[in-house]
């Protein structure tokens, strides 16, 4: 599985980024992203933007 640190290809996105765009992933995690800040390091999954669907209005409120 591909792994990225700090940046990733535009065709991939985290679940949080997709949600901010009103989308949700329908596929599986296809890569991993390490996000580093001054005080922490976090590993998250990346999804293909082509494998998404619109969030329902009730899901957007969450």
DRENTORKOL-3810 file (N, C-alpha, C; in nm, 4 decimals):
REM DRENTORKOL-3810
@n.u->0.0850; n.v->-0.1164; n.w->0.0000; ca.u->0.0000; ca.v->0.0000; ca.w->0.0000; c.u->0.0906; c.v->0.1241; c.w->0.0000
@n.u->0.0631; n.v->0.2206; n.w->-0.0887; ca.u->0.1439; ca.v->0.3431; ca.w->-0.0914; c.u->0.1321; c.v->0.4214; c.w->0.0397
@n.u->0.2410; n.v->0.4886; n.w->0.0761; ca.u->0.2425; ca.v->0.5718; ca.w->0.1964; c.u->0.2991; c.v->0.7081; c.w->0.1601
@n.u->0.2332; n.v->0.8124; n.w->0.2078; ca.u->0.2752; ca.v->0.9498; ca.w->0.1816; c.u->0.2981; c.v->1.0202; c.w->0.3149
@n.u->0.3831; n.v->1.1228; n.w->0.3122; ca.u->0.4100; ca.v->1.2019; ca.w->0.4319; c.u->0.3852; c.v->1.3485; c.w->0.3977
@n.u->0.2850; n.v->1.4077; n.w->0.4624; ca.u->0.2588; ca.v->1.5501; ca.w->0.4479; c.u->0.1812; c.v->1.5920; c.w->0.3244
@n.u->0.1973; n.v->1.5224; n.w->0.2145; ca.u->0.1278; ca.v->1.5574; ca.w->0.0917; c.u->0.0877; c.v->1.4290; c.w->0.0197
@n.u->-0.0059; n.v->1.4412; n.w->-0.0731; ca.u->-0.0543; ca.v->1.3240; ca.w->-0.1457; c.u->-0.1092; c.v->1.3668; c.w->-0.2809
@n.u->-0.1268; n.v->1.2735; n.w->-0.3740; ca.u->-0.1819; ca.v->1.3067; ca.w->-0.5053; c.u->-0.3240; c.v->1.3641; c.w->-0.4928
@n.u->-0.3583; n.v->1.4552; n.w->-0.5812; ca.u->-0.4884; ca.v->1.5234; ca.w->-0.5773; c.u->-0.6062; c.v->1.4280; c.w->-0.5927
@n.u->-0.5862; n.v->1.3137; n.w->-0.6557; ca.u->-0.6982; ca.v->1.2207; ca.w->-0.6763; c.u->-0.7314; c.v->1.1410; c.w->-0.5496
@n.u->-0.6519; n.v->1.1602; n.w->-0.4439; ca.u->-0.6769; ca.v->1.0932; ca.w->-0.3165; c.u->-0.7146; c.v->1.1974; c.w->-0.2116
@n.u->-0.7934; n.v->1.1541; n.w->-0.1116; ca.u->-0.8351; ca.v->1.2459; ca.w->-0.0051; c.u->-0.8647; c.v->1.1686; c.w->0.1222
@n.u->-0.8509; n.v->1.2364; n.w->0.2355; ca.u->-0.8887; ca.v->1.1755; ca.w->0.3633; c.u->-1.0402; c.v->1.1788; c.w->0.3774
@n.u->-1.0923; n.v->1.0989; n.w->0.4680; ca.u->-1.2366; ca.v->1.0988; ca.w->0.4942; c.u->-1.2812; c.v->1.2361; c.w->0.5423
@n.u->-1.2007; n.v->1.3019; n.w->0.6251; ca.u->-1.2355; ca.v->1.4355; ca.w->0.6742; c.u->-1.2419; c.v->1.5367; c.w->0.5601
@n.u->-1.1456; n.v->1.5306; n.w->0.4691; ca.u->-1.1452; ca.v->1.6228; ca.w->0.3552; c.u->-1.2664; c.v->1.5990; c.w->0.2655
@n.u->-1.2997; n.v->1.4732; n.w->0.2436; ca.u->-1.4175; ca.v->1.4422; ca.w->0.1618; c.u->-1.5444; c.v->1.4934; c.w->0.2280
@n.u->-1.5567; n.v->1.4726; n.w->0.3591; ca.u->-1.6748; ca.v->1.5196; ca.w->0.4310; c.u->-1.6890; c.v->1.6705; c.w->0.4199
@n.u->-1.5780; n.v->1.7428; n.w->0.4279; ca.u->-1.5801; ca.v->1.8881; ca.w->0.4151; c.u->-1.6304; c.v->1.9315; c.w->0.2769
@n.u->-1.6162; n.v->1.8429; n.w->0.1788; ca.u->-1.6635; ca.v->1.8692; ca.w->0.0425; c.u->-1.8033; c.v->1.8135; c.w->0.0188
@n.u->-1.8658; n.v->1.7576; n.w->0.1237; ca.u->-2.0002; ca.v->1.7019; ca.w->0.1101; c.u->-2.0025; c.v->1.5634; c.w->0.0492
@n.u->-1.8905; n.v->1.4916; n.w->0.0594; ca.u->-1.8788; ca.v->1.3588; ca.w->0.0006; c.u->-1.8452; c.v->1.2555; c.w->0.1073
@n.u->-1.8677; n.v->1.1288; n.w->0.0753; ca.u->-1.8227; ca.v->1.0201; ca.w->0.1617; c.u->-1.7611; c.v->0.9115; c.w->0.0747
@n.u->-1.6599; n.v->0.8445; n.w->0.1265; ca.u->-1.5949; ca.v->0.7392; ca.w->0.0483; c.u->-1.6842; c.v->0.6158; c.w->0.0369
@n.u->-1.6800; n.v->0.5522; n.w->-0.0779; ca.u->-1.7528; ca.v->0.4267; ca.w->-0.0970; c.u->-1.6564; c.v->0.3103; c.w->-0.1171
@n.u->-1.5311; n.v->0.3418; n.w->-0.1417; ca.u->-1.4294; ca.v->0.2385; ca.w->-0.1619; c.u->-1.3465; c.v->0.2178; c.w->-0.0370
@n.u->-1.2446; n.v->0.1377; n.w->-0.0518; ca.u->-1.1538; ca.v->0.1048; ca.w->0.0572; c.u->-1.0373; c.v->0.2038; c.w->0.0616
@n.u->-0.9690; n.v->0.2085; n.w->0.1729; ca.u->-0.8461; ca.v->0.2873; ca.w->0.1850; c.u->-0.7458; c.v->0.2334; c.w->0.0828
@n.u->-0.6883; n.v->0.3243; n.w->0.0028; ca.u->-0.5943; ca.v->0.2819; ca.w->-0.1019; c.u->-0.4512; c.v->0.3269; c.w->-0.0744
@n.u->-0.4342; n.v->0.4152; n.w->0.0253; ca.u->-0.3013; ca.v->0.4633; ca.w->0.0623; c.u->-0.3076; c.v->0.5186; c.w->0.2039
@n.u->-0.1904; n.v->0.5399; n.w->0.2618; ca.u->-0.1822; ca.v->0.5955; ca.w->0.3964; c.u->-0.1091; c.v->0.7285; c.w->0.3915
@n.u->-0.1505; n.v->0.8202; n.w->0.4786; ca.u->-0.0892; ca.v->0.9522; ca.w->0.4865; c.u->-0.0466; c.v->0.9786; c.w->0.6295
@n.u->0.0798; n.v->1.0166; n.w->0.6470; ca.u->0.1305; ca.v->1.0592; ca.w->0.7771; c.u->0.1246; c.v->1.2107; c.w->0.7811
@n.u->0.0538; n.v->1.2622; n.w->0.8812; ca.u->0.0427; ca.v->1.4065; ca.w->0.9017; c.u->0.1249; c.v->1.4410; c.w->1.0246
@n.u->0.2259; n.v->1.5255; n.w->1.0055; ca.u->0.3135; ca.v->1.5641; ca.w->1.1160; c.u->0.2895; c.v->1.7105; c.w->1.1506
@n.u->0.2786; n.v->1.7383; n.w->1.2817; ca.u->0.2742; ca.v->1.8752; ca.w->1.3316; c.u->0.3901; c.v->1.8913; c.w->1.4291
@n.u->0.4024; n.v->2.0076; n.w->1.4869; ca.u->0.5121; ca.v->2.0322; ca.w->1.5808; c.u->0.5056; c.v->1.9395; c.w->1.7010
@n.u->0.3829; n.v->1.9007; n.w->1.7410; ca.u->0.3667; ca.v->1.8229; ca.w->1.8639; c.u->0.3142; c.v->1.6814; c.w->1.8451
@n.u->0.2805; n.v->1.6451; n.w->1.7230; ca.u->0.2216; ca.v->1.5120; ca.w->1.7054; c.u->0.2441; c.v->1.4584; c.w->1.5647
@n.u->0.2111; n.v->1.3330; n.w->1.5500; ca.u->0.2169; ca.v->1.2650; ca.w->1.4213; c.u->0.0952; c.v->1.1740; c.w->1.4145
@n.u->0.0220; n.v->1.1789; n.w->1.3032; ca.u->-0.1002; ca.v->1.1003; ca.w->1.2901; c.u->-0.0987; c.v->1.0272; c.w->1.1565
@n.u->-0.1478; n.v->0.9050; n.w->1.1561; ca.u->-0.1597; ca.v->0.8237; ca.w->1.0348; c.u->-0.3074; c.v->0.8138; c.w->0.9996
@n.u->-0.3403; n.v->0.8400; n.w->0.8744; ca.u->-0.4793; ca.v->0.8338; ca.w->0.8299; c.u->-0.4873; c.v->0.7679; c.w->0.6927
@n.u->-0.6048; n.v->0.7204; n.w->0.6586; ca.u->-0.6261; ca.v->0.6570; ca.w->0.5296; c.u->-0.6605; c.v->0.7573; c.w->0.4212
@n.u->-0.6284; n.v->0.7208; n.w->0.2983; ca.u->-0.6639; ca.v->0.8002; ca.w->0.1816; c.u->-0.7561; c.v->0.7185; c.w->0.0912
@n.u->-0.8557; n.v->0.7860; n.w->0.0371; ca.u->-0.9552; ca.v->0.7240; ca.w->-0.0506; c.u->-0.9482; c.v->0.7878; c.w->-0.1883
@n.u->-0.9900; n.v->0.7140; n.w->-0.2895; ca.u->-0.9970; ca.v->0.7686; ca.w->-0.4261; c.u->-1.1179; c.v->0.8615; c.w->-0.4361
@n.u->-1.0962; n.v->0.9813; n.w->-0.4885; ca.u->-1.2079; ca.v->1.0753; ca.w->-0.5090; c.u->-1.3112; c.v->1.0187; c.w->-0.6066
@n.u->-1.2668; n.v->0.9321; n.w->-0.6952; ca.u->-1.3577; ca.v->0.8734; ca.w->-0.7940; c.u->-1.4520; c.v->0.7706; c.w->-0.7314
@n.u->-1.4218; n.v->0.7299; n.w->-0.6072; ca.u->-1.5053; ca.v->0.6321; ca.w->-0.5372; c.u->-1.5738; c.v->0.6991; c.w->-0.4174
@n.u->-1.6589; n.v->0.7984; n.w->-0.4493; ca.u->-1.7316; ca.v->0.8714; ca.w->-0.3456; c.u->-1.8768; c.v->0.8896; c.w->-0.3877
@n.u->-1.9569; n.v->0.9304; n.w->-0.2909; ca.u->-2.0949; ca.v->0.9693; ca.w->-0.3197; c.u->-2.1292; c.v->1.0872; c.w->-0.2309
@n.u->-2.2366; n.v->1.1565; n.w->-0.2668; ca.u->-2.2791; ca.v->1.2725; ca.w->-0.1890; c.u->-2.3301; c.v->1.2293; c.w->-0.0523
@n.u->-2.2989; n.v->1.3099; n.w->0.0489; ca.u->-2.3548; ca.v->1.2862; ca.w->0.1819; c.u->-2.5021; c.v->1.3234; c.w->0.1810
@n.u->-2.5817; n.v->1.2510; n.w->0.2559; ca.u->-2.7215; ca.v->1.2888; ca.w->0.2715; c.u->-2.7272; c.v->1.4128; c.w->0.3619
@n.u->-2.8360; n.v->1.4885; n.w->0.3595; ca.u->-2.8458; ca.v->1.6065; ca.w->0.4456; c.u->-2.8256; c.v->1.5735; c.w->0.5944
@n.u->-2.8737; n.v->1.4593; n.w->0.6400; ca.u->-2.8557; ca.v->1.4236; ca.w->0.7814; c.u->-2.7101; c.v->1.3920; c.w->0.8126
@n.u->-2.6349; n.v->1.3373; n.w->0.7170; ca.u->-2.4944; ca.v->1.3075; ca.w->0.7387; c.u->-2.4098; c.v->1.4346; c.w->0.7358
@n.u->-2.4515; n.v->1.5345; n.w->0.6590; ca.u->-2.3777; ca.v->1.6600; ca.w->0.6507; c.u->-2.3849; c.v->1.7356; c.w->0.7807
@n.u->-2.4890; n.v->1.7173; n.w->0.8586; ca.u->-2.5071; ca.v->1.7883; ca.w->0.9852; c.u->-2.4156; c.v->1.7352; c.w->1.0940
@n.u->-2.3626; n.v->1.6133; n.w->1.0784; ca.u->-2.2788; ca.v->1.5528; ca.w->1.1821; c.u->-2.1427; c.v->1.6139; c.w->1.1911
END
